[in-house]
């Protein structure tokens, strides 16, 4: 047997560089790295030696580097991914939030935090977290509950088994998610005689799980008997590549489709059977269909509370849920009739079985909803009033085209965009499984790296921008252009509205309602410009549209700041969302909110 003598770090990088997709790309496109004493000597040297084979990029924060990698994987429909490496201690724990985000969204990312010395000779080392009762624990054990697969490389030969296991998980539609390989820093530098065959190029094929015959027969029987069915399309339909199949199936059988945050843009907004977004941030058209549906086909969605209106949305006493999902854990939720299957495979089987059967959803629902959204996005008549977020979105919408991808993650924008953005097929990217503030700018960078011809527009509030903005400088230095629209409502406007809506007093959310000695004067234009972005303040919706047009030809990120109204939100559509309101309070507003809360709870279906 021929062998190669390499350090464990060298072997890891060499192996990753030859793991391929069916399309002929590297599965691990590259590595994001911030070096420290836990990875610079071992992995750093190995990445340098392979810099012409697999690229290494430098970020400014471990969490946001990982966000960029996750967005890249999402924009690539999970068919490609990136790795992220950090030093031990705070560098590693900075990535835990990103791991949780990837875990909630079922997105692949390879996290390689440096770890303590396997030999324990120099213990305790700088930044080491010691467990008083367990000598095997390090800070990296924080990754265990937010990783689909976790391993600690404490001997150089461990990578022979750990690396194939890692990519098996990352390429498995059912188990897909973050993988953590905690890499002991002394082991990174230790040499081993690795079998030469280990480094042969390998193509990772994404399987399409076929449905069990009995499950499929039961699902078809249920669908054939349905009087008012609706398909709730989630992210799994997109990762399956089922967009065209769903479009054909829905049109042929006149079965309405409604979209979750992850599923939005699986159909183009003007598809005749696209009845819009569903749930708390949903349309009146979609929610009306769900209220009367006797069969809800949950296609690649885990039916989280924003989708179901905390399970108050479905009101038909004869309701049955048919859950189509590659992951049995999700398919069996909520008392559903489960069909463990790839979404595209299931749709093809449904189409073959249904023949010429059709339904007849009311097209007036779409027309009425379109009118409501256009009213929200219309240019303001009063030039002196602060524009609403809907009017800002309207300006972006009028400046967009078929290649536009609008994206966001937290605050006001996910709700407003889900409701009123008219997405081209594939033109929407929202991180709402974890709704992580600070994902936005790093995520925009990842999307643009995955889809360089797209017109990527990042919609972010001032609160999220302040959380994490440093990868803007990274994008500038890398020459990766995209547009950032910052809506400055001077605080956490979304949570402030929630606070007031549940009877609370305005407290600690808007900057000028917090206990600050000096009023806020944050100059976002100056800040973004200081990082090298092309930055400008738009004083009106008209100016915003002008600047958006200019941004399309820029060779670097463009940041456009516009002041917005913190109070207004789209009233049309939507549904109840369960937020615990205090049973006891001295405030009359809270008492009234509690009464409304208890009344709404009675409409929940508990499954």
C-alpha positions as CSV (number, residue, x, y, z in Angstrom):
1,X,0.0,0.0,0.0
2,X,1.4,3.4,-1.0
3,X,1.4,6.1,1.6
4,X,1.9,9.8,1.9
5,X,3.5,11.2,5.0
6,X,1.6,14.4,5.9
7,X,0.6,16.3,8.9
8,X,-3.0,15.8,9.9
9,X,-3.8,19.3,8.8
10,X,-2.2,18.8,5.5
11,X,-4.1,15.6,5.0
12,X,-7.4,17.3,5.8
13,X,-6.9,20.1,3.4
14,X,-5.6,17.8,0.6
15,X,-8.7,15.5,1.1
16,X,-11.2,18.4,1.1
17,X,-9.7,19.8,-2.1
18,X,-10.7,16.6,-4.1
19,X,-14.3,16.1,-2.8
20,X,-16.4,16.9,-5.9
21,X,-20.1,17.5,-6.8
22,X,-21.9,15.8,-9.6
23,X,-21.6,19.1,-11.5
24,X,-17.8,18.9,-11.4
25,X,-17.3,21.6,-8.7
26,X,-15.5,21.2,-5.3
27,X,-18.1,20.4,-2.7
28,X,-16.1,22.5,-0.2
29,X,-15.7,25.6,-2.3
30,X,-13.1,27.2,0.1
31,X,-12.2,27.9,3.7
32,X,-12.9,31.0,5.8
33,X,-10.2,31.5,8.4
34,X,-9.3,33.7,11.2
35,X,-6.0,32.3,12.5
36,X,-5.0,32.1,16.1
37,X,-2.8,29.9,18.3
38,X,-5.2,27.0,17.9
39,X,-5.0,26.8,14.1
40,X,-2.4,29.1,12.6
41,X,0.6,26.7,12.8
42,X,-1.1,23.6,11.7
43,X,-4.1,24.4,9.5
44,X,-2.7,27.8,8.5
45,X,0.5,26.2,7.0
46,X,-1.6,23.5,5.3
47,X,-4.0,26.0,3.7
48,X,-1.1,28.1,2.5
49,X,0.5,25.1,0.8
50,X,-2.8,24.3,-1.0
51,X,-3.8,28.0,-1.7
52,X,-3.7,27.3,-5.5
53,X,-6.1,24.4,-5.1
54,X,-8.6,25.5,-2.6
55,X,-9.0,29.2,-1.6
56,X,-8.7,30.6,1.9
57,X,-10.6,33.8,2.7
58,X,-10.0,36.0,5.7
59,X,-13.0,37.5,7.6
60,X,-13.4,39.8,10.5
61,X,-15.5,37.8,12.9
62,X,-15.8,34.0,13.2
63,X,-19.6,34.1,13.5
64,X,-20.2,36.2,10.4
65,X,-17.6,34.2,8.4
66,X,-19.8,31.2,9.1
67,X,-22.9,33.1,8.2
68,X,-21.3,33.8,4.8
69,X,-20.6,30.1,4.4
70,X,-24.1,29.2,5.4
71,X,-25.7,31.7,2.9
72,X,-23.4,30.3,0.2
73,X,-24.8,26.8,0.9
74,X,-28.4,28.0,1.0
75,X,-28.0,29.9,-2.3
76,X,-26.4,26.8,-3.8
77,X,-29.4,24.7,-2.8
78,X,-27.1,22.7,-0.4
79,X,-25.1,21.3,-3.4
80,X,-22.0,23.1,-2.4
81,X,-20.6,24.3,1.0
82,X,-17.7,26.0,2.7
83,X,-15.5,25.3,5.7
84,X,-14.7,27.8,8.5
85,X,-11.8,27.5,10.9
86,X,-11.0,29.4,14.1
87,X,-8.6,29.3,17.0
88,X,-9.6,27.9,20.4
89,X,-11.5,29.8,23.0
90,X,-13.5,32.8,21.9
91,X,-12.7,32.2,18.2
92,X,-14.4,28.8,18.5
93,X,-17.4,29.9,20.7
94,X,-18.1,32.8,18.3
95,X,-19.1,30.2,15.8
96,X,-21.7,28.4,18.0
97,X,-24.5,30.9,17.1
98,X,-23.8,30.3,13.4
99,X,-23.9,26.5,14.0
100,X,-27.3,26.9,15.7
101,X,-28.5,28.9,12.7
102,X,-27.3,26.2,10.3
103,X,-28.8,23.5,12.4
104,X,-32.2,25.2,12.6
105,X,-32.2,25.7,8.8
106,X,-30.8,22.3,7.9
107,X,-27.9,23.9,6.0
108,X,-24.4,22.4,5.5
109,X,-21.3,24.0,6.8
110,X,-18.0,22.5,8.0
111,X,-16.7,24.1,11.2
112,X,-13.1,23.4,12.2
113,X,-12.4,25.1,15.5
114,X,-8.9,24.6,17.0
115,X,-8.9,22.7,20.2
116,X,-6.7,22.1,23.3
117,X,-3.6,19.9,23.2
118,X,-4.5,16.2,23.0
119,X,-1.3,15.5,24.9
120,X,-2.4,17.8,27.8
121,X,1.3,18.5,28.4
122,X,1.0,22.3,28.5
123,X,-2.4,22.4,30.2
124,X,-4.1,24.8,30.8
125,X,-3.3,26.7,27.7
126,X,-4.3,30.2,26.8
127,X,-8.1,30.5,26.3
128,X,-8.7,26.9,27.5
129,X,-12.0,26.4,29.3
130,X,-11.5,23.8,32.0
131,X,-14.3,21.6,33.3
132,X,-13.8,20.8,37.0
133,X,-15.4,17.4,36.7
134,X,-14.6,16.2,33.2
135,X,-11.1,16.3,31.8
136,X,-12.3,15.5,28.2
137,X,-14.4,18.7,27.9
138,X,-13.3,21.8,26.1
139,X,-15.1,24.9,24.9
140,X,-15.8,23.1,21.6
141,X,-18.3,20.8,23.4
142,X,-20.7,23.8,23.1
143,X,-21.0,22.7,19.5
144,X,-22.5,19.3,20.3
145,X,-26.2,20.2,20.5
146,X,-26.0,22.4,17.4
147,X,-24.1,20.0,15.2
148,X,-25.5,17.2,13.1
149,X,-22.2,15.5,13.5
150,X,-19.5,16.3,16.0
151,X,-16.0,14.7,16.3
152,X,-12.8,15.6,18.0
153,X,-9.6,14.9,16.1
154,X,-7.2,13.9,18.8
155,X,-5.0,11.5,16.7
156,X,-3.8,12.2,13.2
157,X,-5.4,9.0,11.8
158,X,-8.9,10.1,13.1
159,X,-9.4,12.1,9.9
160,X,-9.6,8.8,7.9
161,X,-13.0,8.2,9.4
162,X,-14.1,11.7,10.6
163,X,-13.9,13.4,7.2
164,X,-16.0,10.9,5.2
165,X,-18.5,10.9,8.0
166,X,-18.6,14.7,7.9
167,X,-19.4,14.9,4.2
168,X,-21.8,12.1,4.3
169,X,-23.9,14.1,6.7
170,X,-23.5,17.4,4.8
171,X,-24.6,15.7,1.5
172,X,-27.5,13.7,3.0
173,X,-30.8,15.5,2.3
174,X,-32.3,14.0,5.5
175,X,-29.5,14.7,7.9
176,X,-28.0,17.8,6.3
177,X,-26.7,20.4,8.7
178,X,-23.5,21.7,10.4
179,X,-20.6,19.4,11.1
180,X,-18.0,20.3,13.7
181,X,-14.5,18.7,13.7
182,X,-12.8,20.0,16.8
183,X,-9.1,19.8,15.8
184,X,-6.6,19.5,18.7
185,X,-3.8,21.9,17.9
186,X,-0.9,19.6,18.5
187,X,-2.5,16.9,16.4
188,X,-2.8,19.3,13.5
189,X,1.0,19.3,13.3
190,X,1.6,15.6,13.8
191,X,2.5,13.5,10.8
192,X,1.1,10.1,9.8
193,X,1.6,7.8,6.8
194,X,-1.8,8.1,5.1
195,X,-2.9,5.7,2.4
196,X,-2.5,7.3,-1.0
197,X,-5.9,6.0,-2.0
198,X,-7.5,8.2,0.6
199,X,-6.8,11.2,-1.5
200,X,-8.4,9.9,-4.7
201,X,-11.1,12.4,-6.0
202,X,-14.6,11.4,-4.9
203,X,-17.9,12.6,-6.3
204,X,-20.7,13.1,-3.7
205,X,-24.1,12.4,-5.1
206,X,-27.2,13.9,-3.5
207,X,-29.7,11.1,-3.2
208,X,-33.4,11.4,-3.8
209,X,-35.2,9.3,-1.2
210,X,-38.1,7.3,-2.8
211,X,-41.4,7.0,-1.0
212,X,-42.4,3.8,0.8
213,X,-45.1,2.1,-1.3
214,X,-47.7,1.9,1.5
215,X,-47.0,5.5,2.6
216,X,-47.4,6.7,-0.9
217,X,-50.6,4.9,-1.5
218,X,-52.1,6.4,1.6
219,X,-51.0,9.9,0.6
220,X,-52.5,9.5,-2.8
221,X,-55.8,8.3,-1.4
222,X,-55.9,11.3,0.9
223,X,-55.2,13.7,-1.9
224,X,-57.7,12.2,-4.2
225,X,-60.4,12.6,-1.6
226,X,-59.5,16.2,-0.8
227,X,-62.2,18.9,-1.4
228,X,-60.1,22.0,-0.6
229,X,-56.4,21.0,-0.6
230,X,-53.6,23.5,-0.3
231,X,-49.8,22.9,-0.7
232,X,-47.6,24.7,1.9
233,X,-44.2,24.8,0.1
234,X,-41.1,25.0,2.3
235,X,-37.4,25.2,1.8
236,X,-37.3,21.4,1.1
237,X,-39.1,21.9,-2.2
238,X,-36.3,24.3,-3.3
239,X,-33.4,22.1,-2.1
240,X,-35.0,19.2,-4.0
241,X,-35.0,21.2,-7.2
242,X,-38.7,20.7,-7.5
243,X,-39.6,24.2,-8.7
244,X,-40.5,23.3,-12.3
245,X,-42.2,20.1,-11.2
246,X,-44.3,22.0,-8.6
247,X,-45.2,24.7,-11.1
248,X,-46.4,22.1,-13.6
249,X,-48.2,20.0,-11.1
250,X,-50.0,23.0,-9.5
251,X,-51.1,24.5,-12.8
252,X,-52.3,21.1,-14.2
253,X,-54.4,20.3,-11.2
254,X,-55.4,23.9,-10.2
255,X,-54.2,23.2,-6.6
256,X,-53.2,26.3,-4.7
257,X,-49.6,26.8,-3.4
258,X,-48.7,29.0,-0.5
259,X,-45.1,29.7,0.6
260,X,-43.3,29.7,3.9
261,X,-40.3,32.0,4.5
262,X,-37.9,29.3,3.3
263,X,-40.2,28.3,0.4
264,X,-40.9,31.8,-0.9
265,X,-39.9,32.0,-4.6
266,X,-40.2,28.3,-5.2
267,X,-42.8,29.6,-7.7
268,X,-42.6,33.0,-9.4
269,X,-45.0,35.4,-7.7
270,X,-47.2,35.6,-10.9
271,X,-47.7,31.8,-11.2
272,X,-51.5,31.3,-11.5
273,X,-51.5,28.9,-8.5
274,X,-49.2,31.0,-6.3
275,X,-51.5,32.3,-3.6
276,X,-48.7,34.0,-1.7
277,X,-47.0,33.8,1.7
278,X,-48.6,31.9,4.6
279,X,-48.9,32.4,8.3
280,X,-48.1,35.2,10.7
281,X,-46.4,37.2,8.0
282,X,-48.7,35.8,5.3
283,X,-51.2,37.0,2.8
284,X,-55.0,37.1,3.2
285,X,-55.2,34.9,0.2
286,X,-53.0,32.1,1.5
287,X,-54.4,32.3,5.0
288,X,-58.0,32.2,3.8
289,X,-57.2,29.0,1.8
290,X,-55.5,27.4,4.9
291,X,-58.5,28.3,7.1
292,X,-60.8,26.2,4.9
293,X,-58.4,23.5,3.8
294,X,-59.4,19.9,4.5
295,X,-55.9,18.6,3.3
296,X,-52.7,20.6,3.9
297,X,-49.8,19.1,1.9
298,X,-46.7,20.2,3.9
299,X,-44.1,20.0,1.1
300,X,-40.6,20.2,2.6
301,X,-41.6,22.3,5.6
302,X,-41.5,21.6,9.4
303,X,-44.5,23.8,9.9
304,X,-43.0,26.1,12.5
305,X,-45.2,28.6,14.4
306,X,-44.9,31.5,12.0
307,X,-46.2,29.2,9.2
308,X,-49.2,27.9,11.2
309,X,-50.1,31.0,13.2
310,X,-49.1,29.1,16.3
311,X,-51.6,26.4,15.1
312,X,-54.5,28.8,14.9
313,X,-54.5,29.1,11.1
314,X,-56.2,25.8,10.2
315,X,-59.9,25.9,11.1
316,X,-61.5,23.1,9.1
317,X,-62.7,20.4,11.6
318,X,-61.9,17.7,9.0
319,X,-58.3,18.9,8.5
320,X,-55.7,16.3,7.6
321,X,-52.0,17.1,7.2
322,X,-50.0,15.2,4.7
323,X,-46.3,15.9,5.5
324,X,-43.8,15.2,2.7
325,X,-40.3,15.4,3.9
326,X,-36.9,13.7,3.5
327,X,-36.5,13.7,7.2
328,X,-38.7,11.4,9.1
329,X,-38.4,13.5,12.2
330,X,-40.2,16.3,10.4
331,X,-42.6,14.1,8.4
332,X,-44.1,12.6,11.6
333,X,-44.7,15.9,13.4
334,X,-48.2,17.3,14.2
335,X,-50.1,14.1,13.8
336,X,-49.5,14.2,10.1
337,X,-50.0,11.4,7.6
338,X,-46.3,11.1,6.8
339,X,-44.6,10.5,3.5
340,X,-40.9,10.3,3.9
341,X,-39.7,11.2,0.4
342,X,-37.9,13.7,-1.7
343,X,-40.3,16.5,-2.7
344,X,-39.8,16.2,-6.5
345,X,-40.2,12.4,-6.4
346,X,-43.5,12.8,-4.4
347,X,-44.9,15.4,-6.8
348,X,-44.1,13.2,-9.8
349,X,-45.9,10.3,-8.1
350,X,-48.9,12.5,-7.2
351,X,-49.1,13.8,-10.8
352,X,-49.2,10.3,-12.2
353,X,-51.9,9.2,-9.8
354,X,-54.2,12.2,-10.0
355,X,-54.8,12.0,-13.8
356,X,-57.1,14.9,-14.9
357,X,-58.4,15.7,-11.4
358,X,-58.5,19.5,-10.7
359,X,-59.7,21.8,-8.0
360,X,-60.9,25.4,-8.3
361,X,-59.4,28.0,-5.8
362,X,-60.9,31.5,-6.0
363,X,-58.6,33.7,-8.2
364,X,-60.2,36.8,-6.5
365,X,-58.1,36.0,-3.5
366,X,-55.0,36.7,-5.5
367,X,-56.3,39.8,-7.1
368,X,-57.4,41.3,-3.7
369,X,-54.0,40.5,-2.1
370,X,-52.1,42.0,-5.0
371,X,-54.0,45.3,-4.7
372,X,-53.3,45.4,-0.9
373,X,-49.5,44.8,-1.5
374,X,-49.3,47.4,-4.2
375,X,-50.9,50.0,-2.0
376,X,-48.3,49.3,0.7
377,X,-45.5,49.7,-1.8
378,X,-46.8,52.8,-3.6
379,X,-44.7,56.0,-3.5
380,X,-45.7,58.2,-0.6
381,X,-47.9,61.2,-1.3
382,X,-46.7,63.2,1.6
383,X,-43.1,64.1,1.0
384,X,-42.5,65.3,4.5
385,X,-43.5,62.1,6.3
386,X,-41.0,59.3,7.0
387,X,-41.4,56.5,4.5
388,X,-42.7,53.2,5.8
389,X,-40.7,50.0,5.3
390,X,-43.3,48.9,2.7
391,X,-42.6,52.1,0.7
392,X,-38.9,51.4,0.9
393,X,-39.6,47.8,-0.3
394,X,-41.7,49.3,-3.1
395,X,-38.7,51.4,-4.3
396,X,-36.5,48.3,-4.3
397,X,-39.2,46.3,-6.1
398,X,-39.5,48.9,-8.9
399,X,-35.7,48.9,-9.3
400,X,-35.5,45.1,-9.4
401,X,-35.4,42.6,-12.3
402,X,-35.5,38.9,-13.0
403,X,-32.0,38.5,-11.6
404,X,-32.7,40.2,-8.3
405,X,-32.4,38.3,-5.1
406,X,-33.7,40.2,-2.1
407,X,-32.4,38.9,1.3
408,X,-32.7,39.5,5.0
409,X,-32.9,37.8,8.4
410,X,-34.3,39.7,11.4
411,X,-36.4,42.6,12.6
412,X,-39.1,44.2,10.4
413,X,-37.8,43.2,7.0
414,X,-38.6,39.4,7.1
415,X,-42.3,40.1,7.8
416,X,-42.7,42.9,5.3
417,X,-40.7,41.1,2.6
418,X,-42.5,37.8,3.0
419,X,-45.8,39.7,2.8
420,X,-45.3,42.1,0.0
421,X,-42.2,41.3,-2.1
422,X,-43.0,40.0,-5.6
423,X,-40.3,37.4,-6.0
424,X,-39.1,36.1,-9.3
425,X,-38.6,32.3,-9.1
426,X,-35.5,31.9,-7.0
427,X,-35.4,35.6,-6.1
428,X,-35.8,35.4,-2.3
429,X,-33.4,34.5,0.4
430,X,-34.5,34.8,4.0
431,X,-32.9,33.3,7.1
432,X,-35.9,32.9,9.3
433,X,-35.4,29.5,10.8
434,X,-33.2,31.1,13.5
435,X,-33.9,34.8,12.5
436,X,-30.4,35.8,13.5
437,X,-29.6,39.5,13.7
438,X,-26.3,40.1,12.0
439,X,-26.7,37.5,9.3
440,X,-27.7,40.0,6.6
441,X,-24.4,41.5,5.3
442,X,-22.4,38.4,5.7
443,X,-25.2,36.5,4.1
444,X,-25.3,38.8,1.1
445,X,-21.6,38.2,0.6
446,X,-22.2,34.4,0.6
447,X,-25.2,34.7,-1.9
448,X,-23.1,36.8,-4.3
449,X,-20.3,34.3,-4.1
450,X,-22.7,31.5,-4.9
451,X,-24.6,33.3,-7.6
452,X,-22.2,36.0,-9.0
453,X,-24.5,37.1,-11.8
454,X,-27.4,37.8,-9.4
455,X,-28.4,41.3,-8.4
456,X,-28.2,40.8,-4.6
457,X,-30.0,43.3,-2.4
458,X,-29.6,43.1,1.3
459,X,-32.4,44.7,3.3
460,X,-31.3,45.4,6.9
461,X,-32.5,47.5,9.8
462,X,-30.2,49.8,11.8
463,X,-30.4,47.3,14.7
464,X,-29.1,44.3,12.8
465,X,-26.5,46.4,11.0
466,X,-25.1,47.4,14.4
467,X,-25.0,43.8,15.5
468,X,-22.6,42.7,12.7
469,X,-21.3,44.7,9.8
470,X,-17.6,43.9,9.6
471,X,-17.9,41.5,6.6
472,X,-18.8,44.6,4.6
473,X,-15.1,45.4,4.7
474,X,-14.4,41.9,3.6
475,X,-16.7,42.2,0.6
476,X,-15.0,45.5,-0.3
477,X,-11.5,43.9,-0.2
478,X,-12.6,40.9,-2.1
479,X,-14.3,43.0,-4.8
480,X,-17.7,41.3,-4.3
481,X,-20.5,43.9,-5.2
482,X,-24.0,43.9,-3.7
483,X,-26.4,46.5,-2.5
484,X,-27.3,47.1,1.1
485,X,-30.4,49.1,2.0
486,X,-30.3,50.2,5.7
487,X,-33.7,51.3,7.0
488,X,-32.9,53.5,10.0
489,X,-35.8,53.6,12.4
490,X,-33.6,54.3,15.3
491,X,-33.8,51.1,17.3
492,X,-35.4,47.7,17.3
493,X,-38.7,48.9,15.7
494,X,-40.1,45.4,15.2
495,X,-39.7,44.3,18.8
496,X,-41.0,47.7,20.0
497,X,-44.2,47.1,18.1
498,X,-44.5,43.6,19.5
499,X,-43.9,45.1,23.0
500,X,-46.6,47.7,22.5
501,X,-48.9,45.1,20.8
502,X,-48.8,42.9,23.9
503,X,-49.6,45.7,26.2
504,X,-46.1,46.6,27.2
505,X,-44.8,50.1,27.6
506,X,-42.2,51.4,25.1
507,X,-39.1,50.4,26.9
508,X,-35.4,49.7,25.9
509,X,-36.1,49.1,22.2
510,X,-36.1,52.5,20.4
511,X,-32.8,54.3,21.0
512,X,-34.4,57.5,22.3
513,X,-36.7,55.6,24.7
514,X,-33.7,53.9,26.4
515,X,-31.7,55.1,29.4
516,X,-29.0,56.9,27.4
517,X,-27.3,60.1,28.5
518,X,-26.8,61.4,25.0
519,X,-29.2,61.1,22.1
520,X,-28.3,58.8,19.2
521,X,-26.5,60.3,16.2
522,X,-25.2,57.2,14.4
523,X,-23.8,58.1,10.9
524,X,-24.3,54.9,9.0
525,X,-23.1,56.5,5.7
526,X,-19.8,57.5,7.3
527,X,-19.4,54.2,9.0
528,X,-20.0,52.2,5.8
529,X,-17.8,54.5,3.8
530,X,-15.0,54.1,6.4
531,X,-15.0,50.4,5.5
532,X,-14.6,51.1,1.8
533,X,-18.2,50.8,0.6
534,X,-19.8,53.3,-1.6
535,X,-22.2,54.9,0.8
536,X,-25.0,57.5,0.5
537,X,-28.0,58.8,2.3
538,X,-31.3,58.8,0.5
539,X,-33.6,61.6,1.7
540,X,-36.7,60.3,0.0
541,X,-38.2,57.3,-1.9
542,X,-37.4,59.1,-5.2
543,X,-33.7,59.5,-4.2
544,X,-33.6,55.9,-3.1
545,X,-34.7,54.7,-6.5
546,X,-32.1,56.9,-8.1
547,X,-29.3,55.4,-5.9
548,X,-30.5,51.9,-6.5
549,X,-30.2,52.4,-10.2
550,X,-26.6,53.7,-9.8
551,X,-25.7,50.8,-7.6
552,X,-26.2,48.2,-10.3
553,X,-22.9,49.1,-12.0
554,X,-20.7,49.4,-8.9
555,X,-17.6,47.3,-8.5
556,X,-18.0,47.0,-4.7
557,X,-20.7,47.0,-2.1
558,X,-23.1,50.0,-2.1
559,X,-24.8,51.0,1.1
560,X,-27.9,53.2,0.9
561,X,-29.3,54.6,4.1
562,X,-32.8,55.9,4.5
563,X,-34.7,57.0,7.6
564,X,-38.0,55.1,8.1
565,X,-41.0,55.1,10.2
566,X,-40.6,52.8,13.3
567,X,-44.4,52.4,13.8
568,X,-46.0,51.5,10.6
569,X,-46.3,47.9,9.4
570,X,-48.5,46.2,6.8
571,X,-51.8,45.5,8.4
572,X,-53.3,43.4,5.6
573,X,-52.9,39.7,5.9
574,X,-51.2,38.1,8.8
575,X,-52.4,35.9,11.6
576,X,-52.2,35.5,15.4
577,X,-48.8,34.5,16.9
578,X,-48.6,33.2,20.4
579,X,-46.4,35.4,22.6
580,X,-46.8,34.9,26.3
581,X,-48.7,37.9,27.8
582,X,-48.5,38.2,31.6
583,X,-51.5,36.9,33.6
584,X,-50.9,39.5,36.3
585,X,-50.1,43.2,35.7
586,X,-50.9,46.6,37.2
587,X,-51.2,48.0,33.6
588,X,-54.6,48.1,31.9
589,X,-53.0,47.6,28.5
590,X,-51.4,44.3,29.6
591,X,-54.7,43.1,31.1
592,X,-56.5,43.9,27.8
593,X,-53.8,42.1,25.8
594,X,-54.1,39.1,28.1
595,X,-57.8,38.9,27.4
596,X,-57.1,39.0,23.7
597,X,-54.4,36.4,24.1
598,X,-56.7,33.9,25.9
599,X,-59.4,34.4,23.3
600,X,-57.0,33.7,20.5
601,X,-55.6,30.6,22.3
602,X,-59.0,29.0,22.0
603,X,-58.5,28.8,18.3
604,X,-55.4,26.7,18.5
605,X,-55.4,23.1,17.2
606,X,-53.1,21.2,19.5
607,X,-51.4,18.2,17.8
